[in-house]
């Protein structure tokens, strides 16, 4: 099966970690024998801006590369800073990717897989319709949480794309249940939940000695968060929970991996709460270094309230760490069913404090959560497992296409 993947989130030299989950899925599909071709558009930038700021790096992104054994194309598309004119991106995307899409379709393509409905899926459906190809669209969260609310045009673009898709992949049950899907979807049967995964060989670095229990290696009172520094990630909620805890656990340490607009405010809050000795801001780290931090924490905490399904929770579970997440979010589906951590109400400082206290006071229970989490990830949340489920969706999409 030859699959043409379209994703503007796919990693490139300017944003090497953005959309890393799309790349990891593509690699896993390739390892299953799928003939993968990736179209990963980047913004067109005038030559006079080359080398200036973030966007100045895009001219240096190669049109074609092959970092994982299959081709990745980076055609230029018209975008604007701060997503201005976002409503029109399906049109500008379709124009920008047209040449490479037609070339690939001419060589023989069995299916198109677009990540996000708008703009990628909306651009891809024009080609799927013209060339009678099945279209699979993956919803990662932003389509429902943001794009549906952005404007009437954007909302209709999302809905029309999903109506015309052969199959739709949702990365969590939250996306099926919390956005009124049943009131506007054409048929719920074609919406399949396929959770993201982790590559255990990539995550567990450096290699763990055979038989080592990673759930026992961490600092007994060390908390860790890994994620962009944005208000909805919940770092400030954790900070506000700490003052009452450091009296009971004077060696408590909260280490924060990530960068973002909320960084200065979080550092100010840390000083205001008198937590300078207990909080460490590590900034953005390469993935291996972030995983080294993961291996040494006692509890992973990220009480985010806008999280379709964060892969970082799975990475913590792979290391045998109990996790603290948020009720109603994607990870809560796992916490509620498997007891690998604790889900707290969103933006609830006392509940966060209570969850941390519970795990610190009962290390045996925390360790048992970690063991269950590691076993669960190894069994059901690898990228290979994800790719197998995705391949089943592809096959169903082909069947549907043949019958229509």
N, C-alpha and C positions, 0 to 999 in steps of 0.2 A: 504494500500500500504506500502510495506517495502522497504526503500531506504537505500542504503549503500553509505555514503558520504566519499570521500577521499580528505584530505586537509593537506598538511604539514604546512600550516599557522595556523591551529587551535590552540587556546590558550593552554598553558601548564604551569607548575610551573616555568619554566625558562623564558618564554615569555607570561605572563598572558594577555597582551593586543594585541599581534600580531594576526592578523586575527580575531579579535573580531567579525567582521561582519559576518564571516562564522558561528560562534557559535550562534549569534543572529538569523540568518536565520534558523539554525537547530532547535533552541528552538521554533521559531514561527511555523515551519512546524509540530513539535511535538504537539503543542497546537491545530493544525487543525486536528489532528488524524492520521498523518503520523507516521508509525513505523520507527523511525530514528535509524540508527547505524552509528557511526563515526569511521573511521580509520584515525588517525592523527599521522603519523610517525615522529620520532625524530632521530637525528643523533646517530649512535653507537659511543660510546666513550670508549677507554680502561680504565680499572679500575684504573690504576696508575694516570690518569688525573682527577679522581673524586674530585670535590671540588675546582678545579683550573680554574679560569676564568669563562666566560659565559658558555662555552661548558662543563665545569666541573660539571655543575648542571644537565646535562641530565641523568646521571646514576640514579639519585634520582626520575626521573619522573616515576610514576607507569605504568606498562603495561596496566592496566585497571582501569578506574574510571567511576563514574556516577554522575557528579555534577549537571545535569539538568534533571534527571529522565530517561535518555537513555544512553546506554553504549558508552564509548569513549575508543578506543584502541590506544596504543602508541607503535607499533612495532618499532624495531631499523632498520635503513637503513644506508647504507654507503654513507656519504657525506664528503666533505672536506672544510676546511676554505677557505673563499673568493670564494666559488663556483668553485674551481678547478675541472676540468673534468666534468663540468656541462652537457656536451653533453651525458654522459653515465648514468645520474641519472635515466632515465626511466627504465634502466635495473637493477640498484641497488635497486631502489624503488620496482620494481616488485618482486625481490628476497626477500626483507625484509618484504613485506606485504603479501607474498604468503600464509603463514599458516593461518593468521587471515581472509584473504579474502576467502580462500577455506572453512574455518569453517563457516563463515557467509553465503556464497552462498549455502552451504549444508543445512543450516537451512531454506532457502527460501528467495530469494531476488528478487524484482520486477524490480529494476532499480539501476544503479550506477550513482552517481553524483560527478564529479571531479571538484575541484576548481583549475584553471589554466590548460592550455593544456600541458605544459612541466614543470616539469616532471610528475605531477600527472595524467593528462589525458592520456598521452602516456603510462604510466604504467597500468592504469585502462583498456585501450582498449584491452589489451591482454586477460584479464579475460572476458570482455564483448563479445569479439569474440568467445572465447572458449565455453562459457556457454550461448550464444545467448541471452544476456541481453541488453536492451537499455542503451545507454550511453549519459548522458547530461554533457556538459562541460561549466563552467562559465569562461569567460574572464574578469579579473579585470583590466587589463591594461598592466601589465608587459610583458605578452606574446607578445603583439604587439609593445610596446615601446622599449623593451630591447631584448627579446629572439629571435625575428625574425632577429635582427641585429647582434646577438652574433656570429653566425657561420652558414655555410650552413647546417650543421647537425642539429643544433637547429631549424633553420627555417623550414627544412623539417619535423622535428618532430612535430612542431606546426601545420603545414598545413595538414600532414597526419592524425593527431589526429582529427582535425576539420572536415576533409572530411569523416571520419568514424563515427563521433558522430551522434547520432540520432537527437539531438537538441543542439543548442549552445545559451547560455545566455550571452548577453553583458550588462555591467552595465551602459552604456551611449551610446547615439547616436554618440558621438565622435569616439567611437571604430568602428562603422559601416562606418563612412565617411572619416576618416583621414589616414587610413593605407592601402588603395588600396584593400580593401576586395573584391570589385566587380571584380577585375582582376584575383583573384586566388581562391576564394571560389567556392565550387562545386555547391551550390545553396544558394542564399541569403534568400530564404523563411524560412529556418530553423534557421536563426539567429534572436533571439527575444531580444528586449531591456527590461530589468527588472531592474529598479533603486533600489539601496540599500535603506534601511529605517532606522528608529530610533524607539526605544522602549520608548514611551513617559513616561511611569511609571518609567523607569530607568533614563531618561535624566532629567526630571523635578524634581530634588532633590536639597534641601529639598522640600517636597510637598508644592505646591502653594495654598494659601487660595482660596477658591472658588470665582471665578469671578475676581481675581486679574489680572491686565493687566501687564504682565511681560515686555512688550515693554516700560513701563514708569519707570521701577525700576533702570535703569542704570545711571552711571555717565554721564553727558551731553557731555563730551569731552574725554571719555575713549575709546581707541581702544584695541582690543584683538585679538591675534593670538594664535591658538592651533595647534601644528603640530611638526613633527620632524624638527630639525634645520639642514636643508640641503639647498644648494644654490638655488635649483629649487623651494623651497617653497616661496621665495620672501620676506623674512624678511628684507634683506638688502635694497631692493627697498623701502619698507615702511620707514625704518630708514632714507634713503636719502631724502625722501619726507617731513620729519618732520621739518627741520630747518626753512623753510619759514612759516610753519603753527603755530609754537609755539609763534610767535610774535602776530598773530591774536587771538590765543587761548592759553593764558599763562598757563591755568590749564590742558592742554592736557597731557594725560598719555597713554603710549603705554605699555601694559602688554603682556608678551610673555610666554606662557606655552609650554614646550617641551625641549628636550635635543637632542644633536647630534653633529656631527663633526664640524658644522659651528659655534657652540657656542662661542669659543674664538674669532674668527674673528668678529662676530657680536658685542661682548662686546668691542673689540678694536674700531670698527667703531663708536659705540655709544660715546666713549670718544673723538674720533677725531672730531665728529660733535658737541661736547659740549652738549649732550642730557642726561647726567647722571641724572638730576632731572626729566626727562620726561619718562624714559624707565625703566621698571622693568622686570628682568629675573627671572621667577619663577621656572624654571627647570621642570622636569617631575612630574606631579601630578596624584594621583589617580583620577579615572573618576569623582567621586562625587565632589572632590575639583575643578577639571577643570570646571565642570558644575556650581559650585558656582561662579567661575570667570565669566562664560558666563552670568549668571543672572545679573551681575552688570555692564557689559560693555554697551556702547552706540552703537558701531558699531563693527561688526566682520569683520576682514580683513585677507585674505590669498591669495595674488596674485600669486598663484602657476602656473607654466607653464608646469607641467607634472602631471596632475591630471585627471585620468579617471572619477572619480566622488567621491568626498570626503564626507563621512558621517558627518564630523564635520560641514559642511555648513548647513546640515539639522538640526543638533543640535542647531545651532545658530538661525535658523528660528523657531524652536520649542519654543525658548525663546522670539520670537517676535523681533529679532534683524535684522536690515538691514545688508546686507552683501556686501562686495567688493571682487569680484573674477576676473578671467582672461578670456578674449575673446578666443574662440576656445577650451576651456577646458570643461570638462563634466558639471560643474555647470553653464556654460554660457547658456546651453540649457534651463535651468530654468529661469535664469535672463532675457534672451531675450524674453521669452513668458509671464512672469508673473509680472514683475516689482516689485521684492522683494529685489532688490539691484542693484548694478552697476557693469558691466563688463568692465575692462580696458584692453588696449593692453598689451601683455606680456613685462615685464622688462622695463616699461615706467614710470619713476619717475614723470614727470609732470602730467601724467594722473592719477596716484595714488593720488598725492597731490590735484588735482582738484576734484576727487571723494570724498575724505575726507572732503574737504572744502564745497562741495555741501551738504553733509549730516549734517555737523555741522551748516552751515548757515540756513538750512531749516529743523529744528527738526520735524515740522509737517509732512513733506513729508517722513522723515526717519521713523517716527512712523507709518505712513500709510503703508510703505513697510513692516515693521515688522508685522503688523496685517495681511496683506495678506500672508506673509510667514508662520506665525503660522497656519492660516486656511488651507493653501495648504499642509503643512506637516501632519496635523491632518487628512486630507482627502485622500491624495494620497501617502504619504511617510512613513507610519508606516511599521514595520516588518510584521505585519499581512497582510497588503496589498501586500507586497513583496512575502510573503509565498503563498498567494492565486494565484498570477500570476505565481509563480514558479510551483505550483501544476498543473496549466493549461499546462505548458511546459512538465511536467512529463507525463501527460495524452496524449499529442500529441506525445511524444517520444514512448510511448507504442503503440499507433496506428500505427506509422510509422514502428515500429519493427514487428508488426503483418503482415503488408502488404509487407514486404520484405522477 
